[in-house]
Structures are given as structure tokens and as C-alpha cells.
Amino acid sequence: MHDGVAQLVYMLSLNAESCAALAHRLAEASDDTEDAEVLSPLAHRLDSLVKISKQALWETRHYMFTLKPLITGSSTLTQMLTSQLREFEAISGLPACLEVEGDEEAINGDQRSAQKRAQVGTAIFRISQEALTNAYKHAEATQLHVYLRYLPGAVEVEICDDGKGLQTDGGSFDPATKGEGRRIYSGHGMRGMRERAEELGGVFEVRQGPGGGVSVRATLPR
């Protein structure tokens, strides 16, 4: 059933893209001003449908089957984030690169903490997924950088985009508070990321980038 749902959403995305491309071509080729005025809004609505369908495909695939290999221990966190970014690039069209710092083997070596590692890995993966989704939906970014850091006693992930930023007066932002910045960039997803980090004793932070864009960072003890 899950494979079928993802396939249907994928076909919806492909058909929406084809219709949008056709509408744009017809609008550009039309010699009739009245026809062009009708086709242009249609083309833009179809563009929105393409974006929505891609968001649905991204979220459907990850909620349904991406995390199982990480939880069962058949894939490492680095491998899972690498696959996550490749799929994000394919669906969104935005370039996203992953930089890994530190030694993951230090985390995987202790068999007694397998459950803890799975919890931390799942939280890191979900926070990354939500941050990427937010950047695609709201930030108007053109590229993203993800940093995965294996620190002494902790794992840290930082997702940076070059989009329009938080539109707040300060450099940092508390996702627990209400305000314009929260509505513009995050909705309820930002609070969910903070809660995931804090449930495992971690720290979550959102900051305005010095040159624009947003940095989302979570540091979780292991």
C-alpha cells in the first residue's frame, strides 16, 4: 500500500509538471492578449501544484519507509543523511551538500547503547527532514548545506540555507514563542524540532545567517 501511495503521488507530480510546461508554452506563443491573460494565471497555479505535489512526495516517502534501516542498524546515520539529501535534491531541484566532521564509529562501537543511538539518529534524521522541508516551502532558498558533526559525547546537525531568512529584528529565534518570524518561516514544524531535541536532553537553535538565510542546529547527547 505504501509503495502504491508514493507511486501515485509521483505520477501526480509528473503530470502536474507536464501541464505546467504546456500552459507556459501556450501563454508565451499566444498572439491573443485575452487568451494570454487566461493562460498565464493557469500556468502559475499549475506551478504551485507542482511544488505541492513534490512536497507531498518528499514527506510521504520519508514518513513511510526511509527510517527503518537506521532503526534496525543496517545503515549508519551518515548513510541515511546522504540518501536523504540525494532524494531531496531529486525532488526539489535544490542543490544540497553534506559535510561530515568527526568519527561515526565512536557512536556505533558501543553495543549496549544501540537503542539510544537509534533514538538520537531518528531525531537527527527527522529534524533534518523538517528543516529541509521548511527551506523548500518557505525560504525561497537556492542551495542548502548540511553539517553532521560527531562531537565528544554528542551528535550535532546543522542545516543552513541561503533564503530570505527569519525576517526578525534579532539574530536568533526561539521557536517556543509566538510571532511574525515563526509564522513566516516555520509553522508548527519548528516547535516539533525543538521538542524532539529536548526530549533527548539536547539543544535546538535557529539563527539568522550573517549573510542572509537561516541556520537550524540541533545538538543531542549520545
C-alpha positions as CSV (number, residue, x, y, z in Angstrom):
1,M,0.0,0.0,0.0
2,H,2.8,2.4,0.9
3,D,4.6,1.9,-2.4
4,G,1.4,2.5,-4.2
5,V,0.7,5.8,-2.4
6,A,4.2,7.1,-3.2
7,Q,3.9,6.0,-6.8
8,L,0.5,7.8,-7.2
9,V,2.0,11.0,-5.8
10,Y,5.0,10.7,-8.1
11,M,2.7,10.3,-11.1
12,L,0.7,13.3,-9.9
13,S,3.9,15.3,-9.8
14,L,5.0,14.3,-13.3
15,N,1.6,15.1,-14.8
16,A,1.5,18.5,-13.0
17,E,4.9,19.4,-14.4
18,S,3.8,18.4,-17.9
19,C,0.6,20.5,-17.7
20,A,2.5,23.5,-16.2
21,A,5.1,23.4,-19.0
22,L,2.4,23.2,-21.7
23,A,0.5,26.1,-20.1
24,H,3.6,28.2,-20.1
25,R,4.3,27.4,-23.8
26,L,0.8,28.2,-24.8
27,A,0.8,31.5,-22.9
28,E,4.1,32.5,-24.5
29,A,3.0,31.5,-28.0
30,S,-0.4,33.1,-27.9
31,D,-1.0,36.1,-30.1
32,D,-4.3,36.8,-28.5
33,T,-4.0,39.1,-25.4
34,E,-7.2,37.8,-23.9
35,D,-6.0,34.2,-24.2
36,A,-2.6,35.0,-22.7
37,E,-4.3,36.7,-19.7
38,V,-6.2,33.5,-19.1
39,L,-3.3,31.1,-19.6
40,S,-0.8,32.9,-17.5
41,P,-2.6,32.6,-14.2
42,L,-3.3,29.0,-15.0
43,A,0.3,28.3,-15.6
44,H,1.2,29.9,-12.3
45,R,-1.4,27.8,-10.5
46,L,0.0,24.7,-12.1
47,D,3.5,25.7,-10.9
48,S,2.1,25.8,-7.4
49,L,0.5,22.3,-7.9
50,V,3.9,21.0,-9.0
51,K,5.6,22.3,-5.8
52,I,2.8,20.9,-3.6
53,S,3.0,17.5,-5.2
54,K,6.7,17.4,-4.8
55,Q,6.4,18.3,-1.1
56,A,3.8,15.5,-0.7
57,L,6.1,13.0,-2.4
58,W,9.1,14.0,-0.2
59,E,7.1,13.7,3.0
60,T,5.3,10.5,2.0
61,R,8.4,8.6,1.1
62,H,10.3,9.6,4.3
63,Y,7.5,9.0,6.7
64,M,6.7,5.6,5.3
65,F,9.9,3.8,4.7
66,T,13.2,5.8,5.0
67,L,13.9,5.3,8.7
68,K,13.6,1.5,9.0
69,P,17.3,0.8,8.0
70,L,18.5,3.3,10.6
71,I,16.4,1.9,13.4
72,T,17.4,-1.7,12.7
73,G,21.0,-0.8,12.5
74,S,21.6,-1.8,8.8
75,S,22.5,1.7,7.8
76,T,24.5,4.4,9.6
77,L,23.3,7.9,10.2
78,T,25.8,9.3,7.7
79,Q,24.5,6.9,5.0
80,M,20.9,7.8,5.8
81,L,21.5,11.6,5.6
82,T,23.4,11.2,2.4
83,S,20.5,9.3,0.9
84,Q,18.1,11.9,2.3
85,L,19.9,14.8,0.6
86,R,20.1,12.9,-2.7
87,E,16.4,12.4,-2.7
88,F,15.7,15.9,-1.6
89,E,17.8,17.2,-4.5
90,A,16.0,15.0,-7.0
91,I,12.5,16.0,-5.8
92,S,13.1,19.7,-5.0
93,G,15.7,20.6,-7.7
94,L,17.7,22.5,-5.0
95,P,21.4,21.6,-4.6
96,A,22.2,20.3,-1.1
97,C,25.6,19.1,0.2
98,L,26.5,17.2,3.3
99,E,29.7,17.7,5.2
100,V,30.6,15.2,8.0
101,E,33.0,16.0,10.8
102,G,34.3,13.5,13.3
103,D,34.2,9.7,13.6
104,E,30.9,7.9,13.5
105,E,32.5,4.7,14.6
106,A,32.8,6.2,18.1
107,I,29.0,6.1,18.2
108,N,28.4,2.7,16.6
109,G,31.1,0.9,18.7
110,D,29.1,0.6,22.0
111,Q,26.5,-2.2,21.5
112,R,25.0,-1.5,24.9
113,S,23.7,1.9,23.7
114,A,22.0,0.6,20.5
115,Q,18.6,1.9,21.5
116,K,20.0,5.3,22.4
117,R,21.8,5.6,19.1
118,A,18.6,4.7,17.3
119,Q,16.7,7.4,19.1
120,V,19.4,10.0,18.5
121,G,19.7,9.0,14.9
122,T,15.9,9.1,14.3
123,A,15.7,12.6,15.9
124,I,18.6,13.9,13.8
125,F,17.0,12.5,10.7
126,R,13.6,13.9,11.4
127,I,15.0,17.3,12.3
128,S,16.9,17.4,9.1
129,Q,13.8,16.4,7.1
130,E,11.7,19.1,8.7
131,A,14.4,21.8,8.2
132,L,14.8,20.8,4.5
133,T,11.1,20.9,4.0
134,N,10.8,24.3,5.6
135,A,13.6,25.7,3.4
136,Y,11.9,24.3,0.3
137,K,8.4,25.6,1.3
138,H,9.1,28.9,2.8
139,A,12.7,30.2,2.5
140,E,13.0,30.7,-1.3
141,A,16.5,29.2,-1.0
142,T,18.7,28.3,-4.0
143,Q,21.0,25.9,-2.1
144,L,21.5,24.2,1.2
145,H,24.4,22.9,3.3
146,V,24.0,20.3,6.0
147,Y,26.8,19.7,8.5
148,L,26.8,16.4,10.6
149,R,29.3,16.6,13.5
150,Y,30.2,13.7,15.7
151,L,31.4,15.5,18.8
152,P,32.7,14.1,22.1
153,G,29.6,13.0,23.9
154,A,27.2,14.5,21.3
155,V,25.9,14.4,17.7
156,E,25.1,17.7,16.0
157,V,23.3,18.5,12.8
158,E,23.2,22.0,11.3
159,I,21.1,22.9,8.2
160,C,21.9,26.2,6.5
161,D,20.0,27.8,3.6
162,D,20.6,31.0,1.6
163,G,16.9,32.0,1.6
164,K,15.1,35.1,2.8
165,G,15.7,34.5,6.4
166,L,13.5,34.8,9.5
167,Q,12.5,38.4,9.0
168,T,13.0,39.2,12.7
169,D,14.9,42.0,14.3
170,G,17.4,39.8,16.2
171,G,19.9,37.2,15.0
172,S,18.3,34.3,16.8
173,F,14.8,33.0,17.2
174,D,13.0,31.0,19.9
175,P,10.6,28.5,18.3
176,A,8.7,28.2,21.5
177,T,7.4,31.8,21.2
178,K,4.8,33.3,19.0
179,G,5.5,36.0,16.5
180,E,5.9,37.0,12.9
181,G,9.1,35.1,12.4
182,R,7.6,31.8,13.4
183,R,4.6,32.3,11.1
184,I,6.7,33.3,8.1
185,Y,9.3,30.5,8.3
186,S,8.2,27.6,10.2
187,G,4.6,27.0,11.3
188,H,4.3,24.1,13.8
189,G,7.3,22.2,12.4
190,M,9.9,24.3,14.2
191,R,8.3,23.6,17.6
192,G,8.3,19.9,16.7
193,M,12.1,20.0,16.0
194,R,12.8,21.7,19.3
195,E,10.7,19.2,21.2
196,R,12.5,16.2,19.5
197,A,15.8,17.6,20.6
198,E,14.7,18.4,24.2
199,E,13.1,15.0,24.7
200,L,16.6,13.5,24.4
201,G,18.3,16.2,26.5
202,G,19.5,18.1,23.6
203,V,19.6,21.8,22.5
204,F,17.9,23.3,19.5
205,E,18.7,26.7,18.0
206,V,17.5,28.7,15.0
207,R,19.6,31.6,13.9
208,Q,19.6,34.2,11.1
209,G,22.7,33.7,8.9
210,P,25.2,36.6,8.8
211,G,24.7,36.9,5.0
212,G,21.0,36.0,5.0
213,G,19.3,32.7,5.2
214,V,18.7,30.6,8.2
215,S,20.7,28.1,10.3
216,V,18.9,25.3,12.1
217,R,21.1,23.4,14.6
218,A,20.4,20.6,17.0
219,T,22.9,19.1,19.4
220,L,22.0,15.8,21.0
221,P,23.9,13.9,23.7
222,R,24.8,10.3,23.0
